[in-house]
Amino acid sequence: KNEVEQSPQNLTAQEGEFITINCSYSVGISALHWLQQHPGGGIVSLFMLSSGKKKHGRLIATINIQEKHSSLHITASHPRDSAVYICAVSAGSQGNLIFGKGTKLSVKP
Amino acid sequence: DSGVTQTPKHLITATGQRVTLRCSPRSGDLSVYWYQQSLDQGLQFLIQYYNGEERAKGNILERFSAQQFPDLHSELNLSSLELGDSALYFCASSPRPTGYGETQYFGPGTRLLVL
């Protein structure tokens, strides 16, 4: 079993829909990261959080430390949100990143 | 643009060969990380440097080595290349090491194809 599990693996949505991507982890962490990988391959860090909730524009990330679970929400989705969203946790004594397999999101106009 | 640069963008080579990937971190960042992204394994942490010193190792093969130079740029050396080494190699940087709650800034990656 992977230490970081994401669901769903693939997600297709219509423009304007509310989207939720889930991440569960099985190890102790110091922080959880949400990353976005564009079709061209580039990776952008969206959020880093260790508790509670963060919001940036139409993106919201939440984390429940007790349940070892995080969600990434996208409100009013747009085709430009189409990308792979990757959950990663900082774990271990050095806090190195362990990655989920990613969720491929496609938003149709 | 994250401010992290990687060269080359693409690299095609043959099995058994040796290549060097280069990374320049964001201005002011002392930590550099190397990651490998393959189709079957996803993203994996390889190695971390902080201010010239190796700080942590992940799933890095013995055929691979890295270093961080006094000007803080880093190089990842891959030798005796195998077909399975074909992957995207990312470099990332942050002001301080992981464990201090730092966001990492990723470079554009080097796409390596071993034929």
Backbone of each chain as ProteinMPNN parsed JSONL, in Angstrom:
{"seq_chain_A": "KNEVEQSPQNLTAQEGEFITINCSYSVGISALHWLQQHPGGGIVSLFMLSSGKKKHGRLIATINIQEKHSSLHITASHPRDSAVYICAVSAGSQGNLIFGKGTKLSVKP", "coords_chain_A": {"N_chain_A": [[0.847, -1.185, 0.0], [0.548, 2.21, -0.89], [2.124, 5.019, 0.691], [0.975, 7.459, 0.37], [-2.099, 8.154, -0.838], [-4.2, 8.973, -3.517], [-7.374, 10.121, -4.67], [-9.958, 10.881, -7.053], [-8.251, 8.846, -9.575], [-8.515, 9.743, -12.154], [-10.376, 12.456, -13.478], [-13.1, 13.951, -14.935], [-14.653, 16.939, -15.757], [-17.293, 19.343, -16.228], [-17.046, 22.677, -17.393], [-17.249, 25.101, -14.852], [-18.104, 23.476, -12.822], [-17.875, 22.285, -9.401], [-15.035, 20.968, -7.921], [-13.509, 18.225, -6.287], [-10.615, 16.808, -4.946], [-9.083, 14.13, -3.373], [-6.812, 13.186, -0.717], [-5.104, 10.8, 1.093], [-3.013, 9.774, 3.773], [-0.525, 7.697, 5.347], [1.516, 8.028, 7.108], [3.421, 9.771, 9.666], [3.472, 13.293, 9.445], [5.056, 16.446, 8.664], [4.163, 18.421, 7.075], [1.824, 19.021, 4.393], [1.647, 18.992, 0.89], [0.205, 20.446, -2.012], [0.494, 20.047, -5.418], [0.657, 21.209, -8.802], [0.75, 19.902, -11.989], [1.401, 20.76, -15.192], [0.321, 20.001, -18.59], [2.622, 20.29, -20.174], [4.593, 19.484, -18.471], [5.745, 21.013, -16.405], [5.994, 21.781, -12.899], [4.107, 23.211, -10.32], [3.954, 24.61, -7.126], [1.097, 24.606, -5.194], [-0.135, 24.737, -2.637], [1.022, 24.625, 0.749], [0.432, 23.023, 3.695], [-0.129, 22.542, 7.189], [-2.11, 22.407, 8.966], [-5.652, 22.953, 9.285], [-7.008, 25.157, 6.891], [-6.484, 26.53, 3.633], [-6.734, 29.167, 1.244], [-6.647, 30.15, -2.127], [-7.452, 32.212, -4.497], [-9.578, 30.534, -6.651], [-9.053, 28.13, -5.541], [-9.042, 25.837, -2.854], [-7.604, 24.38, -0.029], [-7.723, 21.812, 2.352], [-6.942, 20.257, 5.482], [-7.048, 17.443, 7.624], [-5.601, 16.515, 10.363], [-5.917, 14.546, 12.314], [-7.451, 12.605, 11.02], [-5.768, 12.062, 8.962], [-5.973, 13.117, 6.328], [-6.522, 15.016, 3.38], [-8.037, 17.522, 1.345], [-8.41, 18.929, -1.896], [-10.026, 21.564, -3.307], [-11.653, 22.904, -6.141], [-13.282, 25.678, -7.173], [-15.854, 26.768, -9.434], [-14.796, 25.604, -11.898], [-12.479, 25.677, -14.678], [-11.454, 25.277, -18.109], [-8.666, 25.812, -18.197], [-7.799, 24.832, -15.812], [-7.219, 22.246, -16.216], [-5.063, 19.66, -15.609], [-2.502, 17.707, -13.938], [-2.924, 16.938, -10.594], [-1.068, 16.762, -7.718], [-0.539, 15.249, -4.646], [1.603, 15.588, -1.889], [3.611, 14.588, 0.881], [5.533, 15.849, 3.594], [7.701, 13.958, 5.285], [9.25, 11.859, 7.826], [12.499, 12.161, 9.438], [13.952, 14.087, 8.081], [12.065, 15.314, 6.618], [11.527, 14.807, 3.929], [9.935, 14.679, 0.692], [7.147, 12.62, -0.01], [5.303, 11.295, -2.58], [1.958, 11.26, -3.927], [0.225, 9.417, -6.542], [-1.021, 11.11, -8.215], [-3.757, 13.033, -9.621], [-5.485, 13.164, -12.545], [-6.953, 15.797, -14.056], [-9.5, 16.854, -16.177], [-11.093, 19.492, -17.625], [-13.918, 20.243, -19.331], [-15.078, 22.502, -21.846]], "CA_chain_A": [[0.0, 0.0, 0.0], [1.326, 3.426, -0.944], [1.998, 5.852, 1.88], [0.113, 8.582, 0.005], [-3.103, 7.695, -1.797], [-5.074, 10.014, -4.035], [-8.556, 9.699, -5.428], [-9.843, 9.779, -8.011], [-7.062, 8.876, -10.438], [-8.886, 10.574, -13.292], [-11.586, 13.216, -13.219], [-13.547, 14.811, -16.031], [-15.693, 17.835, -15.27], [-17.748, 20.402, -17.122], [-16.68, 24.009, -16.941], [-18.143, 25.665, -13.854], [-18.371, 22.523, -11.744], [-17.066, 22.261, -8.186], [-14.211, 19.752, -8.001], [-12.8, 17.821, -5.073], [-9.599, 15.761, -5.06], [-8.775, 13.679, -2.024], [-5.491, 12.637, -0.433], [-4.957, 10.175, 2.404], [-1.639, 9.359, 4.01], [-0.456, 6.725, 6.44], [2.719, 8.282, 7.899], [3.446, 11.052, 10.359], [3.965, 14.306, 8.528], [5.232, 17.804, 9.173], [3.38, 19.294, 6.195], [1.273, 18.393, 3.187], [1.77, 19.893, -0.253], [-0.534, 20.189, -3.245], [1.245, 20.5, -6.58], [-0.045, 21.144, -10.078], [1.665, 19.619, -13.1], [0.765, 21.082, -16.458], [0.601, 19.04, -19.669], [4.004, 20.419, -20.641], [5.477, 18.841, -17.499], [6.175, 21.874, -15.313], [5.332, 21.582, -11.605], [3.922, 24.424, -9.531], [3.452, 24.364, -5.783], [-0.133, 25.353, -4.965], [-0.328, 24.941, -1.204], [1.681, 23.827, 1.766], [-0.328, 23.24, 4.917], [0.076, 21.589, 8.279], [-3.36, 22.36, 9.72], [-6.714, 23.856, 8.865], [-7.498, 25.421, 5.552], [-5.901, 27.67, 2.936], [-7.483, 29.529, 0.041], [-5.943, 31.008, -3.07], [-8.324, 32.35, -5.663], [-10.657, 29.527, -6.694], [-8.552, 26.885, -4.957], [-9.097, 25.72, -1.399], [-7.031, 23.131, 0.459], [-7.995, 21.549, 3.766], [-6.269, 19.085, 6.023], [-7.485, 16.934, 8.922], [-4.436, 15.778, 10.833], [-6.361, 13.358, 13.059], [-7.909, 11.594, 10.066], [-4.708, 11.889, 7.943], [-6.699, 13.314, 5.077], [-6.563, 16.372, 2.858], [-8.804, 17.709, 0.122], [-8.188, 20.116, -2.726], [-11.262, 21.933, -3.979], [-11.598, 23.945, -7.172], [-14.616, 26.209, -7.42], [-16.062, 27.34, -10.769], [-13.676, 25.071, -12.691], [-12.252, 26.247, -15.995], [-10.555, 24.398, -18.882], [-7.252, 26.02, -17.887], [-7.462, 24.058, -14.609], [-6.857, 20.885, -16.64], [-3.679, 19.381, -15.213], [-2.397, 16.642, -12.937], [-2.776, 17.477, -9.243], [-0.273, 15.796, -6.962], [-0.441, 15.432, -3.199], [2.882, 15.116, -1.364], [3.759, 14.854, 2.314], [6.872, 15.939, 4.181], [7.697, 12.928, 6.323], [10.56, 11.422, 8.265], [13.295, 13.114, 10.215], [14.409, 15.155, 7.207], [10.911, 15.946, 5.983], [11.552, 14.69, 2.469], [8.607, 14.527, 0.122], [6.6, 11.371, -0.544], [4.283, 11.769, -3.505], [0.891, 10.433, -4.443], [0.327, 9.112, -7.969], [-1.601, 12.218, -8.962], [-5.111, 12.994, -10.163], [-5.532, 13.871, -13.823], [-8.21, 16.528, -14.186], [-9.81, 17.438, -17.472], [-12.292, 20.313, -17.55], [-14.438, 20.461, -20.687], [-15.833, 23.763, -21.978]], "C_chain_A": [[0.887, 1.242, 0.0], [1.091, 4.258, 0.312], [1.114, 7.066, 1.635], [-0.814, 8.111, -1.103], [-3.978, 8.866, -2.217], [-6.273, 9.394, -4.732], [-9.328, 10.936, -5.867], [-8.542, 9.865, -8.792], [-7.29, 9.795, -11.622], [-10.217, 11.24, -12.997], [-11.888, 14.094, -14.418], [-14.714, 15.642, -15.533], [-16.102, 18.799, -16.368], [-17.339, 21.747, -16.514], [-17.721, 24.536, -15.957], [-18.419, 24.751, -12.675], [-17.41, 22.721, -10.573], [-16.341, 20.919, -8.142], [-13.551, 19.491, -6.663], [-11.85, 16.676, -5.382], [-9.16, 15.415, -3.645], [-7.4, 13.055, -1.905], [-5.49, 12.061, 0.973], [-3.526, 9.69, 2.555], [-1.57, 8.504, 5.264], [0.755, 6.946, 7.342], [2.57, 9.592, 8.648], [4.067, 12.102, 9.468], [4.213, 15.624, 9.258], [4.461, 18.802, 8.31], [2.862, 18.492, 5.019], [1.273, 19.433, 2.078], [0.804, 19.459, -1.344], [0.241, 20.849, -4.388], [0.379, 20.365, -7.817], [1.001, 20.905, -11.17], [0.922, 19.811, -14.407], [1.118, 20.061, -17.522], [2.018, 19.128, -20.197], [5.024, 19.834, -19.68], [5.864, 19.683, -16.314], [5.355, 21.677, -14.058], [5.298, 22.899, -10.846], [3.387, 24.031, -8.16], [2.233, 25.244, -5.545], [-0.301, 25.732, -3.494], [0.66, 24.096, -0.412], [0.92, 24.086, 3.053], [-0.056, 22.151, 5.935], [-1.153, 21.512, 9.177], [-4.377, 23.252, 9.03], [-6.96, 23.94, 7.376], [-6.747, 26.603, 4.971], [-6.682, 27.907, 1.658], [-6.618, 30.44, -0.827], [-6.778, 31.069, -4.33], [-9.463, 31.349, -5.599], [-10.247, 28.195, -6.068], [-8.594, 26.963, -3.432], [-8.489, 24.378, -1.014], [-7.331, 23.018, 1.942], [-7.213, 20.327, 4.204], [-6.854, 18.742, 7.386], [-6.385, 16.024, 9.42], [-4.84, 14.486, 11.532], [-6.766, 12.242, 12.112], [-6.875, 11.328, 8.98], [-5.307, 12.011, 6.539], [-6.668, 14.793, 4.689], [-7.425, 16.393, 1.602], [-8.372, 18.986, -0.576], [-9.489, 20.372, -3.474], [-10.971, 23.012, -5.021], [-13.034, 24.407, -7.411], [-14.669, 26.809, -8.828], [-14.939, 26.917, -11.715], [-13.674, 25.62, -14.119], [-11.323, 25.312, -16.769], [-9.073, 24.602, -18.57], [-6.83, 25.338, -16.583], [-7.054, 22.632, -14.963], [-5.369, 20.659, -16.418], [-3.693, 18.128, -14.354], [-2.138, 17.302, -11.591], [-2.159, 16.405, -8.36], [-0.24, 16.207, -5.5], [0.913, 14.882, -2.758], [2.958, 15.461, 0.112], [5.226, 14.952, 2.674], [6.889, 15.006, 5.37], [9.122, 12.564, 6.707], [11.334, 12.531, 8.935], [13.767, 14.289, 9.371], [13.264, 15.834, 6.462], [10.882, 15.836, 4.477], [10.178, 14.31, 1.935], [8.336, 13.102, -0.348], [5.369, 11.766, -1.335], [3.175, 10.743, -3.713], [1.058, 10.262, -5.943], [-0.283, 10.218, -8.834], [-3.024, 11.962, -9.411], [-5.115, 13.811, -11.44], [-6.904, 14.484, -14.007], [-8.343, 17.089, -15.586], [-11.117, 18.201, -17.339], [-12.718, 20.673, -18.966], [-15.227, 21.772, -20.748], [-17.314, 23.491, -22.242]], "O_chain_A": [[1.845, 1.337, 0.768], [0.019, 4.215, 0.916], [0.564, 7.639, 2.576], [-0.362, 7.718, -2.178], [-4.437, 9.648, -1.384], [-6.2, 8.304, -5.3], [-9.359, 11.934, -5.146], [-7.812, 10.85, -8.681], [-6.396, 10.528, -12.043], [-11.082, 10.656, -12.344], [-11.049, 14.878, -14.862], [-15.659, 15.107, -14.953], [-15.353, 19.041, -17.314], [-17.298, 21.918, -15.295], [-18.923, 24.43, -16.197], [-18.913, 25.199, -11.64], [-16.305, 23.243, -10.724], [-16.955, 19.865, -8.304], [-13.093, 20.414, -5.989], [-12.238, 15.689, -6.007], [-8.9, 16.298, -2.828], [-6.882, 12.472, -2.858], [-5.833, 12.751, 1.933], [-2.902, 9.25, 1.589], [-2.441, 8.576, 6.132], [1.004, 6.146, 8.245], [1.716, 10.417, 8.324], [5.072, 11.845, 8.805], [3.654, 15.878, 10.325], [4.143, 19.901, 8.763], [3.386, 17.428, 4.689], [0.945, 20.599, 2.298], [0.605, 18.267, -1.576], [0.59, 22.028, -4.334], [-0.516, 19.522, -7.879], [2.002, 21.617, -11.256], [-0.055, 19.12, -14.694], [2.1, 19.332, -17.384], [2.568, 18.116, -20.632], [6.197, 19.699, -20.03], [6.279, 19.135, -15.293], [4.151, 21.432, -14.134], [6.3, 23.606, -10.739], [2.474, 23.214, -8.053], [2.305, 26.466, -5.673], [-0.57, 26.884, -3.156], [1.072, 23.016, -0.834], [0.772, 25.237, 3.465], [0.21, 21.0, 5.591], [-1.23, 20.649, 10.052], [-4.026, 24.175, 8.294], [-7.102, 22.926, 6.692], [-6.408, 27.553, 5.678], [-7.224, 26.975, 1.062], [-5.958, 31.36, -0.342], [-6.818, 30.129, -5.123], [-10.219, 31.31, -4.628], [-11.024, 27.24, -6.072], [-8.247, 27.97, -2.816], [-8.823, 23.352, -1.606], [-7.212, 23.986, 2.693], [-6.867, 19.47, 3.391], [-7.124, 19.625, 8.2], [-6.248, 14.892, 8.957], [-4.19, 13.454, 11.366], [-6.468, 11.073, 12.357], [-7.084, 10.445, 8.147], [-5.161, 11.127, 5.695], [-6.77, 15.685, 5.532], [-7.524, 15.395, 0.888], [-8.02, 19.981, 0.058], [-9.989, 19.501, -4.187], [-10.153, 23.907, -4.804], [-13.893, 23.616, -7.803], [-13.663, 27.293, -9.347], [-14.224, 27.756, -12.263], [-14.712, 25.972, -14.678], [-10.495, 24.628, -16.167], [-8.295, 23.653, -18.667], [-5.64, 25.271, -16.279], [-6.593, 21.888, -14.097], [-4.527, 21.371, -16.967], [-4.749, 17.559, -14.075], [-1.236, 18.13, -11.463], [-2.665, 15.287, -8.269], [0.048, 17.355, -5.164], [1.322, 13.815, -3.215], [2.44, 16.489, 0.548], [6.061, 14.23, 2.13], [6.179, 15.226, 6.351], [10.076, 12.911, 6.012], [10.894, 13.679, 8.995], [13.963, 15.383, 9.899], [13.478, 16.819, 5.755], [10.28, 16.674, 3.806], [9.368, 13.702, 2.634], [9.173, 12.468, -0.992], [4.498, 12.478, -0.835], [3.407, 9.534, -3.684], [1.927, 10.887, -6.55], [-0.076, 10.249, -10.048], [-3.444, 10.815, -9.564], [-4.792, 14.999, -11.432], [-7.904, 13.772, -14.103], [-7.424, 17.715, -16.114], [-12.14, 17.62, -16.978], [-11.979, 21.322, -19.705], [-15.956, 22.109, -19.815], [-18.099, 24.43, -22.38]]}, "seq_chain_B": "DSGVTQTPKHLITATGQRVTLRCSPRSGDLSVYWYQQSLDQGLQFLIQYYNGEERAKGNILERFSAQQFPDLHSELNLSSLELGDSALYFCASSPRPTGYGETQYFGPGTRLLVL", "coords_chain_B": {"N_chain_B": [[7.218, 31.405, -14.055], [9.506, 29.822, -12.036], [11.989, 30.562, -11.201], [13.926, 28.705, -10.892], [16.346, 27.078, -12.749], [17.01, 24.623, -15.232], [19.224, 22.595, -17.067], [20.204, 20.229, -19.602], [17.105, 20.776, -21.49], [16.104, 18.618, -22.872], [17.369, 15.342, -23.398], [18.939, 12.883, -25.182], [20.265, 9.715, -25.195], [22.464, 6.837, -25.191], [22.268, 3.438, -23.962], [24.427, 2.591, -21.249], [25.884, 4.896, -21.304], [27.007, 8.087, -19.857], [25.617, 10.894, -18.228], [25.198, 14.392, -17.406], [23.168, 16.384, -15.473], [22.072, 19.681, -14.928], [21.389, 22.178, -12.467], [20.223, 25.309, -11.43], [19.473, 27.008, -8.547], [16.784, 29.093, -7.197], [17.496, 32.536, -6.637], [19.119, 33.094, -3.628], [18.169, 30.785, -2.422], [19.186, 28.041, -0.486], [18.87, 25.336, -0.375], [18.709, 22.422, -2.364], [16.947, 20.075, -4.285], [16.603, 16.886, -5.823], [14.53, 15.127, -8.06], [12.961, 12.248, -9.509], [10.817, 11.462, -12.147], [9.038, 8.923, -13.364], [7.064, 6.942, -15.663], [6.005, 4.617, -14.529], [6.691, 4.713, -11.803], [6.026, 7.2, -10.829], [6.544, 10.359, -9.123], [9.613, 10.563, -7.429], [11.701, 11.115, -4.645], [15.124, 11.885, -4.828], [17.635, 13.035, -3.827], [18.945, 15.42, -1.469], [20.444, 18.584, -1.013], [22.033, 20.951, 1.09], [23.321, 24.046, 1.264], [25.723, 23.208, 0.102], [26.255, 20.791, 1.299], [25.452, 17.316, 1.495], [22.258, 16.41, 2.513], [20.114, 14.651, 2.746], [19.174, 11.418, 1.571], [17.276, 9.73, -0.847], [15.536, 7.495, -2.895], [17.895, 6.929, -4.493], [19.925, 5.577, -6.981], [22.994, 3.674, -6.899], [24.475, 4.159, -9.143], [24.01, 6.732, -9.668], [24.92, 10.065, -8.873], [25.403, 13.132, -7.057], [26.104, 16.63, -6.603], [26.538, 19.746, -4.858], [27.631, 22.89, -5.615], [29.948, 25.561, -4.587], [28.778, 27.931, -5.573], [26.185, 27.321, -5.333], [24.791, 26.05, -7.371], [23.713, 22.9, -8.705], [24.577, 19.572, -9.675], [23.507, 16.585, -11.232], [24.643, 13.45, -11.714], [24.408, 10.8, -13.915], [25.182, 7.524, -14.498], [26.312, 4.65, -16.444], [23.964, 4.166, -17.926], [20.637, 2.896, -18.136], [17.783, 1.514, -19.903], [15.571, 1.86, -18.28], [16.11, 4.161, -16.915], [15.124, 6.253, -18.246], [13.289, 9.131, -17.971], [11.623, 11.977, -16.44], [13.551, 14.426, -14.949], [13.54, 16.363, -12.161], [14.562, 19.354, -10.603], [14.437, 21.096, -7.539], [14.128, 23.958, -5.377], [14.619, 25.598, -2.192], [14.555, 28.06, 0.45], [15.426, 27.118, 3.005], [16.124, 23.846, 4.487], [13.931, 20.945, 4.01], [11.466, 20.182, 6.504], [11.483, 22.507, 7.828], [9.215, 23.697, 7.106], [9.025, 24.648, 4.436], [8.144, 25.906, 1.241], [8.69, 24.329, -1.857], [10.287, 25.17, -4.887], [9.949, 24.365, -8.18], [12.008, 23.401, -10.926], [11.893, 23.426, -14.597], [12.431, 20.878, -15.459], [14.324, 18.092, -16.811], [14.123, 16.134, -19.589], [14.939, 12.889, -20.02], [15.923, 10.485, -22.314], [16.747, 7.24, -22.804], [18.193, 5.21, -25.119]], "CA_chain_B": [[8.638, 31.077, -13.948], [9.813, 29.61, -10.625], [13.316, 31.056, -10.877], [14.845, 27.57, -10.901], [16.656, 26.714, -14.13], [17.603, 23.311, -15.445], [19.713, 22.325, -18.414], [19.423, 20.636, -20.773], [15.667, 20.467, -21.428], [15.938, 17.27, -23.398], [18.625, 14.63, -23.551], [18.781, 11.541, -25.736], [21.557, 9.067, -25.131], [22.401, 5.387, -25.355], [22.554, 2.65, -22.757], [25.832, 2.527, -20.883], [26.5, 6.226, -21.314], [26.97, 8.922, -18.648], [25.139, 12.249, -18.505], [25.156, 15.315, -16.276], [22.061, 17.334, -15.473], [22.467, 20.841, -14.152], [20.299, 22.931, -11.84], [20.535, 26.537, -10.699], [18.329, 27.315, -7.687], [16.342, 30.478, -7.091], [18.428, 33.394, -5.934], [18.93, 33.091, -2.181], [17.823, 29.458, -1.898], [20.366, 27.243, -0.151], [18.543, 23.91, -0.492], [18.405, 21.897, -3.693], [16.41, 18.708, -4.258], [16.465, 16.223, -7.109], [13.443, 14.16, -8.137], [12.799, 11.51, -10.758], [9.424, 11.126, -12.443], [8.884, 7.947, -14.435], [5.66, 6.595, -15.899], [5.529, 3.559, -13.635], [6.951, 4.983, -10.38], [5.605, 8.529, -10.409], [7.61, 11.21, -8.61], [10.358, 10.009, -6.308], [12.787, 11.937, -4.135], [16.434, 11.269, -5.015], [18.671, 13.515, -2.926], [18.803, 16.806, -1.049], [21.643, 19.288, -0.57], [21.832, 22.233, 1.762], [24.53, 24.872, 1.369], [26.897, 22.47, -0.32], [26.386, 19.508, 1.978], [24.36, 16.377, 1.324], [21.447, 16.425, 3.722], [19.272, 13.461, 2.808], [19.118, 10.582, 0.37], [16.067, 8.945, -1.036], [15.696, 6.306, -3.738], [18.906, 7.202, -5.51], [20.729, 4.413, -7.31], [24.442, 3.862, -6.72], [25.006, 4.664, -10.42], [23.717, 8.161, -9.717], [25.56, 10.866, -7.828], [25.093, 14.549, -7.195], [26.838, 17.535, -5.737], [26.159, 21.155, -4.883], [28.871, 23.644, -5.689], [29.948, 26.776, -3.754], [27.838, 28.949, -6.053], [24.891, 26.701, -5.007], [24.194, 25.231, -8.412], [23.867, 21.474, -8.424], [24.63, 18.663, -10.818], [23.13, 15.192, -11.008], [25.369, 12.617, -12.66], [23.802, 9.484, -14.11], [26.148, 6.743, -15.262], [25.921, 3.292, -16.861], [22.531, 4.347, -18.111], [19.789, 1.787, -18.577], [16.535, 1.962, -20.511], [14.659, 2.243, -17.208], [16.453, 5.483, -16.369], [14.376, 7.256, -19.009], [12.349, 9.777, -17.044], [11.773, 13.417, -16.237], [14.305, 14.71, -13.733], [13.251, 17.701, -11.675], [15.292, 19.976, -9.514], [13.641, 22.091, -6.817], [14.927, 24.652, -4.371], [13.919, 26.325, -1.123], [15.534, 28.805, 1.245], [15.974, 26.253, 4.045], [15.806, 22.439, 4.189], [12.627, 20.409, 4.403], [11.383, 20.072, 7.951], [11.321, 23.871, 8.311], [7.974, 24.237, 6.566], [9.373, 25.45, 3.266], [7.635, 25.584, -0.091], [9.74, 24.049, -2.831], [10.062, 25.738, -6.209], [10.43, 23.368, -9.121], [12.484, 23.763, -12.247], [11.089, 22.906, -15.703], [12.736, 19.477, -15.676], [15.111, 17.581, -17.939], [13.547, 14.873, -20.076], [16.007, 11.988, -20.444], [15.517, 9.294, -23.049], [17.864, 6.318, -23.006], [17.835, 4.28, -26.211]], "C_chain_B": [[9.028, 31.017, -12.47], [11.134, 30.254, -10.219], [14.357, 29.957, -10.799], [15.091, 27.191, -12.364], [17.326, 25.346, -14.171], [18.061, 23.199, -16.885], [20.305, 20.927, -18.47], [17.94, 20.341, -20.569], [15.409, 19.029, -21.846], [17.319, 16.651, -23.591], [18.317, 13.23, -24.064], [20.162, 10.915, -25.759], [21.371, 7.561, -25.231], [22.689, 4.684, -24.031], [24.052, 2.583, -22.528], [26.525, 3.863, -20.79], [26.343, 6.924, -19.957], [26.509, 10.306, -19.043], [25.176, 13.069, -17.222], [24.015, 16.296, -16.467], [22.419, 18.466, -14.521], [21.255, 21.612, -13.657], [20.852, 24.18, -11.169], [19.327, 26.919, -9.863], [17.914, 28.781, -7.79], [17.385, 31.269, -6.318], [18.111, 33.382, -4.43], [18.575, 31.749, -1.58], [19.088, 28.64, -1.669], [20.126, 25.744, -0.33], [18.194, 23.562, -1.931], [17.975, 20.447, -3.545], [16.379, 18.177, -5.687], [15.37, 15.163, -7.014], [13.449, 13.492, -9.499], [11.315, 11.219, -10.936], [9.392, 10.176, -13.624], [7.424, 7.547, -14.532], [5.161, 5.576, -14.877], [5.688, 3.904, -12.156], [6.405, 6.325, -9.905], [6.805, 9.339, -9.94], [8.283, 10.558, -7.409], [11.486, 10.962, -5.931], [14.115, 11.185, -4.303], [17.42, 11.711, -3.938], [18.46, 14.995, -2.646], [20.164, 17.348, -0.613], [21.247, 20.581, 0.115], [23.181, 22.91, 1.91], [25.793, 24.059, 1.119], [27.068, 21.093, 0.296], [25.193, 18.612, 1.678], [23.585, 16.285, 2.626], [20.592, 15.167, 3.865], [19.303, 12.74, 1.48], [17.813, 9.837, 0.338], [16.369, 7.728, -1.866], [16.711, 6.527, -4.842], [19.78, 5.976, -5.712], [22.208, 4.72, -7.095], [25.1, 4.395, -7.991], [24.794, 6.174, -10.559], [24.475, 8.864, -8.592], [25.226, 12.325, -8.074], [26.05, 15.348, -6.333], [26.274, 18.933, -5.87], [27.436, 21.96, -4.725], [28.798, 24.912, -4.827], [29.01, 27.865, -4.252], [26.392, 28.469, -5.954], [24.218, 25.988, -6.173], [24.51, 23.765, -8.118], [23.913, 20.691, -9.726], [24.267, 17.253, -10.374], [23.798, 14.38, -12.103], [24.741, 11.224, -12.705], [24.743, 8.67, -14.989], [25.622, 5.338, -15.545], [24.422, 3.242, -17.114], [21.836, 3.108, -18.654], [18.494, 2.352, -19.151], [15.572, 2.501, -19.446], [14.982, 3.57, -16.558], [15.762, 6.599, -17.149], [13.272, 7.829, -18.131], [12.509, 11.284, -17.159], [12.519, 13.614, -14.93], [14.074, 16.18, -13.356], [14.227, 18.094, -10.587], [14.32, 20.954, -8.843], [14.55, 22.784, -5.821], [14.034, 25.308, -3.33], [14.976, 27.047, -0.294], [16.228, 27.93, 2.297], [15.597, 24.812, 3.734], [14.363, 22.088, 4.515], [12.65, 20.176, 5.912], [11.248, 21.445, 8.585], [10.067, 24.514, 7.725], [8.186, 25.091, 5.341], [8.639, 24.962, 2.024], [8.822, 25.336, -1.001], [9.328, 24.613, -4.187], [10.75, 24.842, -7.23], [10.947, 23.999, -10.408], [11.639, 23.108, -13.319], [11.359, 21.439, -16.016], [13.644, 19.227, -16.861], [14.509, 16.244, -18.322], [14.667, 14.027, -20.658], [15.422, 10.771, -21.133], [16.757, 8.456, -23.304], [17.438, 5.271, -24.029], [18.771, 3.068, -26.253]], "O_chain_B": [[8.908, 32.002, -11.741], [11.379, 30.472, -9.033], [15.546, 30.24, -10.655], [14.143, 27.007, -13.127], [18.091, 24.969, -13.283], [17.378, 23.648, -17.806], [20.863, 20.469, -17.473], [17.564, 19.719, -19.575], [14.599, 18.324, -21.245], [18.294, 17.335, -23.902], [17.539, 12.489, -23.463], [21.114, 11.502, -26.273], [20.246, 7.072, -25.343], [23.271, 5.261, -23.112], [24.843, 2.526, -23.47], [27.63, 3.958, -20.257], [25.661, 6.439, -19.054], [26.943, 10.845, -20.062], [25.184, 12.531, -16.115], [23.914, 16.956, -17.501], [22.991, 18.245, -13.454], [20.23, 21.691, -14.335], [21.834, 24.114, -10.429], [18.248, 27.136, -10.416], [18.61, 29.598, -8.395], [18.071, 30.729, -5.45], [16.976, 33.628, -4.023], [18.663, 31.574, -0.364], [19.952, 28.554, -2.542], [21.079, 24.97, -0.425], [17.486, 24.298, -2.618], [18.564, 19.686, -2.777], [16.158, 18.928, -6.636], [15.285, 14.412, -6.043], [13.874, 14.07, -10.499], [10.638, 10.787, -10.003], [9.683, 10.57, -14.754], [6.641, 7.777, -13.61], [4.024, 5.664, -14.414], [4.902, 3.437, -11.332], [6.327, 6.565, -8.7], [7.943, 9.048, -10.309], [7.62, 10.069, -6.495], [12.141, 11.542, -6.798], [14.218, 10.005, -3.966], [17.976, 10.88, -3.219], [17.885, 15.726, -3.453], [20.932, 16.665, 0.063], [20.254, 21.216, -0.24], [24.072, 22.408, 2.596], [26.794, 24.199, 1.822], [27.924, 20.317, -0.13], [24.057, 19.083, 1.613], [24.161, 16.106, 3.7], [20.375, 14.68, 4.974], [19.436, 13.347, 0.417], [17.31, 9.374, 1.362], [17.327, 7.004, -1.598], [16.401, 6.326, -6.016], [20.308, 5.406, -4.758], [22.62, 5.879, -7.106], [26.163, 5.012, -7.927], [25.34, 6.806, -11.464], [24.644, 8.317, -7.502], [24.815, 12.704, -9.171], [26.717, 14.809, -5.45], [25.621, 19.267, -6.859], [28.222, 21.729, -3.806], [27.716, 25.298, -4.386], [28.495, 28.646, -3.452], [25.48, 29.138, -6.439], [23.168, 25.374, -5.984], [25.444, 23.445, -7.383], [23.354, 21.105, -10.741], [24.659, 16.793, -9.302], [23.544, 14.6, -13.287], [24.567, 10.565, -11.68], [25.066, 9.084, -16.103], [24.628, 4.898, -14.967], [23.712, 2.387, -16.583], [22.363, 2.384, -19.497], [18.15, 3.512, -18.92], [14.853, 3.472, -19.68], [14.21, 4.059, -15.733], [15.814, 7.762, -16.749], [12.428, 7.096, -17.614], [13.384, 11.795, -17.859], [12.153, 13.027, -13.912], [14.37, 17.097, -14.122], [14.653, 17.277, -9.771], [13.483, 21.562, -9.511], [15.609, 22.267, -5.464], [12.848, 25.54, -3.563], [16.154, 26.689, -0.331], [17.447, 27.987, 2.463], [14.824, 24.57, 2.807], [13.665, 22.833, 5.204], [13.71, 19.999, 6.514], [10.928, 21.542, 9.77], [9.875, 25.726, 7.832], [7.583, 26.158, 5.218], [8.528, 23.759, 1.785], [9.832, 26.037, -0.932], [8.162, 24.538, -4.576], [11.954, 24.594, -7.162], [10.404, 24.985, -10.906], [10.754, 22.313, -13.001], [10.599, 20.817, -16.759], [13.726, 20.032, -17.789], [14.396, 15.337, -17.497], [15.274, 14.394, -21.664], [14.532, 10.109, -20.598], [17.704, 8.911, -23.945], [16.462, 4.546, -23.835], [18.611, 2.194, -27.105]]}, "name": "protein", "num_of_chains": 2, "seq": "KNEVEQSPQNLTAQEGEFITINCSYSVGISALHWLQQHPGGGIVSLFMLSSGKKKHGRLIATINIQEKHSSLHITASHPRDSAVYICAVSAGSQGNLIFGKGTKLSVKPDSGVTQTPKHLITATGQRVTLRCSPRSGDLSVYWYQQSLDQGLQFLIQYYNGEERAKGNILERFSAQQFPDLHSELNLSSLELGDSALYFCASSPRPTGYGETQYFGPGTRLLVL"}
